[in-house]
Amino acid sequence: MEERRSNLRQRVFKAGSIEFDGTAVNCVVRNLSMVGAGLDVDHPVVPHCFTLKIPTSNIRQSCRVIWRKQKRIGLVFERVA
């Protein structure tokens, strides 16, 4: 399979949470780069935009979903102006 990302992602296995509307949903971060991440999610309802929190990496980042496949989502981090 051809890699189409401009920034390569590092494979990881980290606990994270998807935060939106005062709610937090657990997830597993499967890959991570400076511009985005791939997540495994069990919760069927994940909004298009949310905040990703990864406590062990001290990350709290606004992001936007760019693709979905069953229980996996790909996201891009939103840049802060």
Beta strands, then each sheet from edge to edge (+ up, - down):
strand 1: 10-20
strand 2: 23-32
strand 3: 36-41
strand 4: 49-54
strand 5: 59-69
strand 6: 72-77
sheet 1: 1+ 2- 3+ 6- 5+ 4- 1+
end
